[in-house]
Amino acid sequence: MLRRCAMVLSVASFVLFADSARADVFNMTAAQTSLLFVPVGDPGNLADTAMMGDHTTGYGSVPYEYQMGKYDVTVGQYCQFLNAVAKTDTYGLYNSGMAGNLPTIGITQSGNSGVYNYSITSSYSEAANCPIFAVTWGNAARFCNWLQNGQPTSGVEDASTTETGAYSLNGAITNAALMAVTRNAGATYFIPSENEWYKAAYYKGGSTNAGYWAYSTQSDTVPSNVLCSSGTNNANYFDEWGTGNGSWSNAPNYLTPVGAFSASPGPYGTFDMGGDVFQWNEASITGSSRGLRGGAWSCNFLYLPSSYRGHYDADSLPWNETFSTGFRVASVPEPSSIVLAVAGVLCLVAYGWRRRLAV
């Protein structure tokens, strides 16, 4: 009994220490958005039965509770990640598209291999809070591993930072190698599965048979692309409508800050699951590409609804490292440090009573 209590207290102490030393993405500097999560409940909900072509979508059923990133991972958060692990950048977490693909938003790399440094360079005041872009599925998986490992700042990409954790990457950079990667048991931060992503975006919630919205703004009507914090059905996409003379939501910046459409949340409180940037999920499509959902600032409304299912190779092919591909993180939370500490105290109290009774 005492041995078990000691183990509980040891774990509680570790978690309390880990919380106090947690890296900046959970507590970003003033004027930058921190990495936040919202709970997704209604475990055991039914899958969507809406028609997609000649068959139902069949997505969205998740038998457990989990958390979804409230926002896409931002430029500021990804820059923190690069400075923490990519001093040499062994596995290509940075690419030049992050500096040159958008006119007013970017991350630049300076210095030489071994001492690389990364900074946000932009003429747009909200650049740090816009979603990161030009990332591959492998980049997103390594970001999740970094979170899983406590956000170390050793400057290297290795087993203690990016190569193990939620995913066993172990140097995987080719499409074939990345397609073979699956989520490890016990992962607490990860790229959402297609069902997890779909549910957080479209499920109406409130029961296990509530049905689904067509759009991630709690609507069955195509959103407006007008950048407005009070619009209740708005998203960042190219309002082309088939005319060839469309309008952008936020030219010349193109991306919008995460949560800018503050009156257009998803059913569980997420933002921008439609528009801004396509978001990676874990789905393996035909065994050769990873899933993308949500649409983007550069595409029209046809990419926004639940019926659209995109996919691209998981490695660093040029199309994936563009201005329209980002990601968000999902999570199964670790036991609260407070809960663990209380459990430890109760364990010691129980042991004390047992000793008294024994005497």
C-alpha positions, 0 to 999 in steps of 0.5 A: 500500500505504501509503495503504491502511495509513494508512486502516486505522490511521485507522479503528482510531483512530476505533473506539478513540476511539468505544469510549472515548466510548461513551454510558451505555446500554452501561455503565449506572450501578450497579444499572442494566442495560446494553445487552447482546447475545448471539450468534445462530449457526447461519447458514442454518438451516431455517425453522419448519414448525410449523402455524399454522392451515392453514399452516406458520409459515415463519419463523426462517430467517436466513442470517447470524450476528447478535446479539440484545439479551439484554434488552428496552430498559429504562426507564433506557436509554430515559430516557438516550436522551430526555435525549440528544436530546429537549430539544425532542422534535420527533418525539414520542419521549416521550408522557404514557403513559410517566408515567401508564400504570403506577402505580409505573413511569414517566418524567416530562418537566419544563421547557419545549420546548428544555430538556426534562429526563427522569427516572425517577419510581417507587415501585418500586425496580427501575423503571429495569430494567423494559422501556420501554413506550408506544413506537411503531415510529418511537420504536424506529427512532430509538433504533437510529439514535441507537446507530448514530450513537454516542449523541450528546448534542446534545439535538436530533433531526436527521440526526446523531442520530435521523433517519439511520443504520440507518433513513432516517427524515428526519422520518417520523411518519405511519403511511404514512411509517414504513411506507415505511422500510426498514433501510439497508445497513450498519446495525449496530443495528436493530429485528430482522426477524421472522425474526431475532426468531423465530430468537432466541426459538424456534430450538433451535440446534446445527445448521441443522436443529434445529427450534423450541420453541413458547415462548421459554423452551426449552419446548413447554409453557405457561410458569408466570407465577410470578415466580421466579428459579429456575423453568425455564419462567416468564414475565410474563403474566396467568394468566387461563386463561379464568376471569376471575379470573387472577393477575399476575406482579408486581402492583402493578408489573405489569412485571418487571425484565429477566432476572428469570426468570433460569432461563428463558432462550431458546435463545441466552441472551435473556430475556423474549422471551415476556411482559413487553412486546410487542416490535416487529419490522420486518415489514410486515403487509398493508402498513399495520402493523408486526409485534409478537411475544412477548406481554405482562404484560397478556395471557394465555398465548395471545399467548406461543407462536411461532404468535401473530403480532401487528401494529399501526400504526407511528405514534403511535396510542393503542393503540401507546403503551400499557403493553404495547408495547416493543422490543429491539435486534438488531445486526451487530457492527462490526469489533473495534477490537483487530482493526483495530489489529492489522490496521494494525500488520500492514499497516505491517510488510508495508509495511516488508518490501516497502521492504526488498526494494525496496532 
